[in-house]
Each structure stands twice: as structure tokens, then as C-alpha cells.
Amino acid sequence: MYQPEIEAIGEELYFVAASPATRRLRTQAELLSQSDVPVLITGEAGSGKATAARLIHSLSLRSSFQFMRVNCAALTADLLESELFGYEHMGVNGRLETKAGKFEQCAKGTILLQDLEAMPAPVQMRLLRVLQTREFTRFGGQSPIRADARIMVTTGVDIAQAMEEGRIHEDLYYHLSVCQLNVPPLRERSEEVPLLLGHFMNRLTRRYAVPAPHLSGTLLDACRHYSWPGNLRQLEIFVKRFLVFGDETAALDELNSHPGAEQGNGHSSGFENGSGRNGTSVHEDKASLKSLVRQAKGEAERGAIAHALDETHWNRKAAARLLSISYRALLYKIQEYQLMPKGAFRPAVNGTEPRPEAEANESSRGVIYDEKH
């Protein structure tokens, strides 16, 4: 059985890894924390996308600087634009009035933009410009300002459908999806439900200064077998309601009457009697996890290298500096992952390795990057 890992990533905020799904997520987050590339975090509502972003930030070199969240669904287009980029305008007294936006306030830190699909199209285009140039101008201003905040974005919708409907700009998605992280729903990590119940119970009893009620085995089992369609958000609300009323019968009725209750049962969390998910053994699950970790590492590494090469226009020396690796190591990785500049033609002859392209122009280019935030 997996030993749970619980780590603090903020004030009263913890990341719980007690299943193959969240252990893989933890591995991916650690890999992503080692670079400054934008991250697109997907997952169902309430699954913990913001917590995953905080985890990446807490593991990164930017962890001692600010982490800011902006809910794109809560503001109109003009308000969101001024909130993110600030504004400049001439006051009634003839003096220039300015306000710094989140990108300036969050310099050297991390900014999380929640609900990408709710971001108005003009703001999406401005964000795309930031990703392309690492610069922006204030609303109503003219002077470019350097953007030195790491960008993370979340969405909980079907991305293909959102792009087809025009809610997510296609070019913006492709810039963001270089490194994509998916947060699994709670029903795919049911073994963590008892831990999360205890976590919410401890946190809320301290907050409201009330004694912790007893959780019987029957209630714990019902919680573990429930699919939690509202994910962590629903689980926390359930705990709050149980603290207020302290009625186990009502809590059980709530679980049985809501969508997501499993019928008939005998369904287990997946690790009783040496069995894993779908009847696999614990040893098979561990072997599968190692394979997933290797795959996740390769995907994240390839994505980070490809992004650095695109950003430096395939100036490999600049890309190596951006990635903080040696030039020789970068050349090896380019060959290992068979990376090529966009639009380049690389013929394969009789199954042999293709001939390397001519060396790109290695003259110094203006790469905007802070190795130490």
C-alpha cells in the first residue's frame, strides 16, 4: 500500500499524494517547477487545479516571491485588462495617473489565471502577446513593460469544443499547451478520501473552534465509495455541514440521495487484500507507476526543450542557457527527442538516422530570462 505524502504548500494548504494518480501529478509538478515555461492546468471543477499550481510554485525558484490568482470569470473585459496589465490615464488635474496591474505586482513570482475559457477575446490576444514577447503595455499606455511573472492558466472545459466555439483562441492554446498538467478527479483517487476528510475536519474545527465529531467506519466507507462529482469542493462542503449538524444519519442520507452514490457495492478503494485497481496486484501498480513517471518526465522534458528552442528561434546556445544545461547536453536531447525547427524538411534514408540540419546561427540574441527569480 502506498504511504501517503502530505506536504504544506501554503498557509493551511496541503498537497496530498496517496494514489498513483496524485503521485504522478507530484512528479510532473516537480519537473515543471524546474523551468519557467507557461503551464496549462486542466481538470474538472473543484478537482484542485489551483492547488496543483501552488505546488509547482512552491517547488520552484520563484517560491519566495508572490503567487497571485485572478478569476477571469469574475470581471468584465475592461476590468480584467486593467487588473492584469494596469492602466494609465490623464486625470482631471492634468497629471498622469497610473496603476500597476497584476503582472507588475507579481514580478519574479507566479500568476495563475483561472477559467481561461471565460477570458474575453481581446484579453486573450494581449496574453498571447505577453507569451510571445514577454512584454506588455498598460491599458491606455504606450511604453512596453517587461513581464517577469511565470504564467499558469486553468480551464475545466472541453478545450477542443471551446476552441471550436471561439471561447479559447487557438494560437493562445498552442502557446500554453507546451506543458499541460491534468488534475485527476477525486473518484479516480478514492483512497485519498479518508485523508482529505481528516484534513478538512482538522482545518475547519480549528477555524471555527469546535470539537471534532467522531467519524464512524460506516460513514468513512460511504464517503470512500461515493464518487464526489463536485470533487474537493463538494467534500469540503460536506465536512462543513457535518460539523454544523453532527448528524451521521443525515450525512449518510445525503450521500445516498445525491448523484454519485454507488449502488450495490463491494466496490473497494483498490488496495485491499493485495489488489490494485482493475484487479491488478500492488506490485503491478508500482511497476505501472514507474512507467508513468518515466513517461511523464520524458513528456515534460521534451516540451520544455521544444519551447526553449522556439522561444530562442533555434539559437541552441541561447536555449541551453535558458534551460540551464550544457550546449552538448542540449544537442544530445535534440537528437534523442528528434526535434526540428518548424517547417524544416528532414528526410529519412533507408531507416537510418536523418542527417542533422546545418547549425543554426548561434550569434547572441536577446533572451529574456531570469535563472534566479
ZADOTI-867188 format. One record per residue (C-alpha): residue number from 1; residue in one letter; y, z, x. Coordinates in steps of 0.2 Angstrom, whole numbers. Example, Ala and Ser with C-alpha at 12.3 -4.5 7.8 and 13.67 -1.06 7.14 Angstrom:
% residues 2
{1; "A"; {-22; 39; 62}};
{2; "S"; {-5; 36; 68}};
//
This chain:
% residues 373
{1; "M"; {0; 0; 0}};
{2; "Y"; {17; -4; 6}};
{3; "Q"; {28; 11; 12}};
{4; "P"; {45; 10; 3}};
{5; "E"; {60; 7; 14}};
{6; "I"; {76; 14; 7}};
{7; "E"; {92; 11; 16}};
{8; "A"; {110; 16; 12}};
{9; "I"; {122; 1; 12}};
{10; "G"; {137; 8; 5}};
{11; "E"; {144; 24; -5}};
{12; "E"; {130; 28; -17}};
{13; "L"; {122; 11; -14}};
{14; "Y"; {105; 8; -8}};
{15; "F"; {93; -6; -4}};
{16; "V"; {75; -3; -9}};
{17; "A"; {61; -13; -2}};
{18; "A"; {44; -8; -8}};
{19; "S"; {36; -25; -13}};
{20; "P"; {33; -42; -4}};
{21; "A"; {47; -50; -13}};
{22; "T"; {61; -37; -8}};
{23; "R"; {53; -36; 10}};
{24; "R"; {55; -55; 12}};
{25; "L"; {73; -53; 5}};
{26; "R"; {77; -40; 18}};
{27; "T"; {70; -51; 32}};
{28; "Q"; {81; -66; 26}};
{29; "A"; {96; -55; 24}};
{30; "E"; {94; -49; 42}};
{31; "L"; {93; -66; 48}};
{32; "L"; {108; -72; 38}};
{33; "S"; {118; -57; 45}};
{34; "Q"; {117; -64; 62}};
{35; "S"; {129; -79; 58}};
{36; "D"; {145; -82; 49}};
{37; "V"; {139; -96; 38}};
{38; "P"; {143; -95; 19}};
{39; "V"; {129; -89; 8}};
{40; "L"; {124; -94; -10}};
{41; "I"; {115; -80; -18}};
{42; "T"; {106; -84; -34}};
{43; "G"; {96; -74; -47}};
{44; "E"; {96; -68; -65}};
{45; "A"; {109; -57; -72}};
{46; "G"; {108; -39; -66}};
{47; "S"; {95; -43; -53}};
{48; "G"; {105; -36; -38}};
{49; "K"; {114; -51; -31}};
{50; "A"; {129; -41; -26}};
{51; "T"; {118; -28; -18}};
{52; "A"; {110; -42; -8}};
{53; "A"; {127; -47; -2}};
{54; "R"; {132; -29; 3}};
{55; "L"; {116; -28; 13}};
{56; "I"; {120; -44; 23}};
{57; "H"; {137; -37; 26}};
{58; "S"; {131; -20; 31}};
{59; "L"; {119; -28; 44}};
{60; "S"; {132; -40; 51}};
{61; "L"; {146; -38; 65}};
{62; "R"; {159; -38; 51}};
{63; "S"; {152; -22; 43}};
{64; "S"; {166; -11; 50}};
{65; "F"; {178; -22; 40}};
{66; "Q"; {181; -24; 21}};
{67; "F"; {169; -30; 8}};
{68; "M"; {178; -37; -7}};
{69; "R"; {171; -43; -24}};
{70; "V"; {180; -55; -35}};
{71; "N"; {173; -58; -53}};
{72; "C"; {178; -77; -56}};
{73; "A"; {174; -75; -74}};
{74; "A"; {187; -61; -77}};
{75; "L"; {203; -71; -73}};
{76; "T"; {211; -87; -78}};
{77; "A"; {213; -102; -66}};
{78; "D"; {231; -97; -60}};
{79; "L"; {227; -79; -59}};
{80; "L"; {211; -82; -49}};
{81; "E"; {220; -94; -37}};
{82; "S"; {234; -81; -34}};
{83; "E"; {221; -67; -32}};
{84; "L"; {211; -77; -19}};
{85; "F"; {225; -86; -10}};
{86; "G"; {241; -76; -13}};
{87; "Y"; {257; -83; -18}};
{88; "E"; {275; -87; -13}};
{89; "H"; {290; -90; -24}};
{90; "M"; {309; -88; -24}};
{91; "G"; {315; -73; -33}};
{92; "V"; {330; -71; -44}};
{93; "N"; {340; -64; -29}};
{94; "G"; {336; -80; -19}};
{95; "R"; {324; -71; -7}};
{96; "L"; {306; -77; -4}};
{97; "E"; {293; -66; -12}};
{98; "T"; {276; -66; -6}};
{99; "K"; {259; -58; -10}};
{100; "A"; {244; -59; 1}};
{101; "G"; {228; -64; -8}};
{102; "K"; {210; -58; -5}};
{103; "F"; {207; -70; 9}};
{104; "E"; {221; -62; 19}};
{105; "Q"; {217; -44; 14}};
{106; "C"; {199; -47; 19}};
{107; "A"; {202; -54; 36}};
{108; "K"; {187; -51; 48}};
{109; "G"; {177; -44; 33}};
{110; "T"; {167; -52; 19}};
{111; "I"; {172; -58; 2}};
{112; "L"; {160; -60; -12}};
{113; "L"; {164; -72; -26}};
{114; "Q"; {154; -68; -41}};
{115; "D"; {149; -81; -55}};
{116; "L"; {153; -97; -46}};
{117; "E"; {150; -107; -62}};
{118; "A"; {165; -98; -70}};
{119; "M"; {177; -103; -57}};
{120; "P"; {189; -116; -63}};
{121; "A"; {188; -133; -56}};
{122; "P"; {205; -133; -46}};
{123; "V"; {200; -116; -38}};
{124; "Q"; {183; -123; -33}};
{125; "M"; {192; -138; -24}};
{126; "R"; {203; -125; -15}};
{127; "L"; {187; -116; -10}};
{128; "L"; {179; -132; -4}};
{129; "R"; {194; -135; 7}};
{130; "V"; {193; -117; 14}};
{131; "L"; {175; -121; 19}};
{132; "Q"; {179; -137; 27}};
{133; "T"; {195; -132; 37}};
{134; "R"; {194; -113; 37}};
{135; "E"; {212; -114; 32}};
{136; "F"; {222; -111; 15}};
{137; "T"; {239; -110; 9}};
{138; "R"; {246; -98; -3}};
{139; "F"; {249; -103; -21}};
{140; "G"; {267; -111; -21}};
{141; "G"; {267; -110; -2}};
{142; "Q"; {266; -124; 12}};
{143; "S"; {261; -115; 28}};
{144; "P"; {242; -115; 32}};
{145; "I"; {234; -98; 35}};
{146; "R"; {218; -96; 44}};
{147; "A"; {203; -90; 33}};
{148; "D"; {194; -77; 43}};
{149; "A"; {183; -69; 30}};
{150; "R"; {165; -73; 28}};
{151; "I"; {161; -81; 11}};
{152; "M"; {147; -76; -1}};
{153; "V"; {145; -83; -18}};
{154; "T"; {134; -78; -33}};
{155; "T"; {128; -88; -48}};
{156; "G"; {114; -84; -61}};
{157; "V"; {114; -101; -70}};
{158; "D"; {103; -116; -68}};
{159; "I"; {113; -125; -54}};
{160; "A"; {107; -142; -57}};
{161; "Q"; {112; -141; -76}};
{162; "A"; {128; -133; -71}};
{163; "M"; {132; -147; -59}};
{164; "E"; {127; -160; -72}};
{165; "E"; {139; -151; -85}};
{166; "G"; {153; -151; -72}};
{167; "R"; {154; -132; -70}};
{168; "I"; {149; -132; -52}};
{169; "H"; {157; -145; -41}};
{170; "E"; {143; -155; -32}};
{171; "D"; {151; -155; -15}};
{172; "L"; {155; -137; -15}};
{173; "Y"; {137; -133; -19}};
{174; "Y"; {131; -143; -5}};
{175; "H"; {143; -134; 7}};
{176; "L"; {137; -117; 0}};
{177; "S"; {118; -121; -1}};
{178; "V"; {116; -122; 18}};
{179; "C"; {110; -104; 17}};
{180; "Q"; {103; -99; 0}};
{181; "L"; {96; -82; -5}};
{182; "N"; {87; -79; -21}};
{183; "V"; {85; -62; -28}};
{184; "P"; {69; -59; -37}};
{185; "P"; {69; -52; -55}};
{186; "L"; {63; -34; -57}};
{187; "R"; {47; -40; -66}};
{188; "E"; {42; -48; -50}};
{189; "R"; {43; -31; -41}};
{190; "S"; {37; -19; -54}};
{191; "E"; {30; -7; -40}};
{192; "E"; {48; -3; -36}};
{193; "V"; {52; 3; -54}};
{194; "P"; {47; 22; -51}};
{195; "L"; {58; 22; -35}};
{196; "L"; {73; 14; -44}};
{197; "L"; {71; 26; -59}};
{198; "G"; {71; 41; -47}};
{199; "H"; {86; 33; -38}};
{200; "F"; {96; 31; -54}};
{201; "M"; {91; 48; -60}};
{202; "N"; {97; 57; -44}};
{203; "R"; {113; 47; -43}};
{204; "L"; {118; 50; -62}};
{205; "T"; {113; 68; -63}};
{206; "R"; {125; 71; -48}};
{207; "R"; {138; 61; -56}};
{208; "Y"; {138; 70; -72}};
{209; "A"; {132; 87; -66}};
{210; "V"; {117; 88; -77}};
{211; "P"; {100; 94; -73}};
{212; "A"; {87; 80; -70}};
{213; "P"; {74; 79; -85}};
{214; "H"; {56; 78; -82}};
{215; "L"; {48; 60; -82}};
{216; "S"; {30; 61; -88}};
{217; "G"; {17; 50; -81}};
{218; "T"; {16; 41; -98}};
{219; "L"; {35; 36; -98}};
{220; "L"; {33; 31; -79}};
{221; "D"; {18; 20; -84}};
{222; "A"; {28; 12; -99}};
{223; "C"; {43; 9; -88}};
{224; "R"; {32; 1; -74}};
{225; "H"; {23; -11; -87}};
{226; "Y"; {40; -16; -96}};
{227; "S"; {47; -32; -89}};
{228; "W"; {65; -27; -89}};
{229; "P"; {73; -44; -95}};
{230; "G"; {90; -36; -91}};
{231; "N"; {84; -31; -73}};
{232; "L"; {93; -17; -64}};
{233; "R"; {107; -16; -75}};
{234; "Q"; {96; -13; -90}};
{235; "L"; {86; 0; -80}};
{236; "E"; {102; 10; -76}};
{237; "I"; {107; 10; -94}};
{238; "F"; {90; 16; -100}};
{239; "V"; {91; 30; -87}};
{240; "K"; {109; 35; -94}};
{241; "R"; {103; 35; -112}};
{242; "F"; {88; 46; -107}};
{243; "L"; {99; 58; -98}};
{244; "V"; {110; 60; -113}};
{245; "F"; {97; 62; -126}};
{246; "G"; {82; 69; -116}};
{247; "D"; {70; 62; -129}};
{248; "E"; {54; 55; -122}};
{249; "T"; {48; 49; -138}};
{250; "A"; {64; 39; -142}};
{251; "A"; {63; 32; -124}};
{252; "L"; {45; 26; -127}};
{253; "D"; {50; 18; -144}};
{254; "E"; {65; 9; -135}};
{255; "L"; {53; 1; -123}};
{256; "N"; {40; -4; -135}};
{257; "S"; {53; -11; -148}};
{258; "H"; {63; -21; -136}};
{259; "P"; {59; -39; -129}};
{260; "G"; {49; -37; -113}};
{261; "A"; {36; -24; -118}};
{262; "E"; {19; -29; -113}};
{263; "Q"; {6; -30; -126}};
{264; "G"; {-12; -24; -124}};
{265; "N"; {-11; -18; -107}};
{266; "G"; {-22; -14; -92}};
{267; "H"; {-9; -23; -83}};
{268; "S"; {-5; -14; -66}};
{269; "S"; {9; -14; -53}};
{270; "G"; {-3; -24; -42}};
{271; "F"; {-9; -12; -29}};
{272; "E"; {-22; 0; -37}};
{273; "N"; {-39; 0; -30}};
{274; "G"; {-35; -11; -15}};
{275; "S"; {-30; -25; -26}};
{276; "G"; {-14; -35; -24}};
{277; "R"; {-5; -47; -36}};
{278; "N"; {-17; -60; -45}};
{279; "G"; {-32; -51; -39}};
{280; "T"; {-29; -53; -20}};
{281; "S"; {-33; -40; -8}};
{282; "V"; {-20; -29; 1}};
{283; "H"; {-24; -37; 17}};
{284; "E"; {-22; -55; 10}};
{285; "D"; {-5; -49; 3}};
{286; "K"; {0; -43; 20}};
{287; "A"; {-5; -60; 28}};
{288; "S"; {4; -69; 15}};
{289; "L"; {20; -58; 18}};
{290; "K"; {19; -63; 37}};
{291; "S"; {18; -81; 32}};
{292; "L"; {33; -79; 20}};
{293; "V"; {43; -70; 34}};
{294; "R"; {39; -84; 47}};
{295; "Q"; {44; -97; 34}};
{296; "A"; {60; -88; 29}};
{297; "K"; {65; -86; 47}};
{298; "G"; {62; -105; 50}};
{299; "E"; {72; -110; 35}};
{300; "A"; {87; -98; 39}};
{301; "E"; {87; -103; 57}};
{302; "R"; {86; -122; 53}};
{303; "G"; {100; -120; 40}};
{304; "A"; {112; -111; 52}};
{305; "I"; {109; -123; 66}};
{306; "A"; {112; -138; 55}};
{307; "H"; {128; -130; 48}};
{308; "A"; {135; -126; 65}};
{309; "L"; {131; -144; 71}};
{310; "D"; {140; -152; 55}};
{311; "E"; {155; -140; 57}};
{312; "T"; {157; -145; 76}};
{313; "H"; {154; -163; 72}};
{314; "W"; {139; -163; 83}};
{315; "N"; {148; -156; 98}};
{316; "R"; {132; -147; 104}};
{317; "K"; {141; -136; 117}};
{318; "A"; {153; -130; 104}};
{319; "A"; {139; -127; 92}};
{320; "A"; {129; -117; 105}};
{321; "R"; {145; -106; 107}};
{322; "L"; {146; -105; 88}};
{323; "L"; {128; -99; 87}};
{324; "S"; {129; -88; 102}};
{325; "I"; {114; -96; 110}};
{326; "S"; {112; -106; 126}};
{327; "Y"; {115; -125; 126}};
{328; "R"; {97; -128; 132}};
{329; "A"; {91; -117; 118}};
{330; "L"; {101; -127; 105}};
{331; "L"; {94; -144; 112}};
{332; "Y"; {76; -136; 110}};
{333; "K"; {79; -131; 92}};
{334; "I"; {87; -148; 88}};
{335; "Q"; {71; -156; 94}};
{336; "E"; {60; -143; 85}};
{337; "Y"; {68; -145; 68}};
{338; "Q"; {71; -164; 71}};
{339; "L"; {89; -163; 67}};
{340; "M"; {100; -178; 67}};
{341; "P"; {118; -182; 63}};
{342; "K"; {121; -188; 45}};
{343; "G"; {119; -207; 44}};
{344; "A"; {110; -208; 61}};
{345; "F"; {95; -220; 62}};
{346; "R"; {80; -213; 71}};
{347; "P"; {65; -225; 72}};
{348; "A"; {48; -218; 75}};
{349; "V"; {36; -229; 86}};
{350; "N"; {18; -228; 83}};
{351; "G"; {19; -210; 78}};
{352; "T"; {27; -205; 94}};
{353; "E"; {42; -194; 95}};
{354; "P"; {58; -203; 92}};
{355; "R"; {69; -207; 107}};
{356; "P"; {84; -194; 107}};
{357; "E"; {101; -200; 102}};
{358; "A"; {114; -203; 115}};
{359; "E"; {123; -187; 120}};
{360; "A"; {137; -183; 108}};
{361; "N"; {155; -181; 115}};
{362; "E"; {155; -164; 122}};
{363; "S"; {173; -163; 125}};
{364; "S"; {181; -147; 119}};
{365; "R"; {185; -146; 100}};
{366; "G"; {195; -134; 90}};
{367; "V"; {181; -122; 84}};
{368; "I"; {187; -108; 73}};
{369; "Y"; {175; -93; 76}};
{370; "D"; {176; -75; 80}};
{371; "E"; {160; -69; 88}};
{372; "K"; {166; -52; 85}};
{373; "H"; {174; -50; 69}};
//
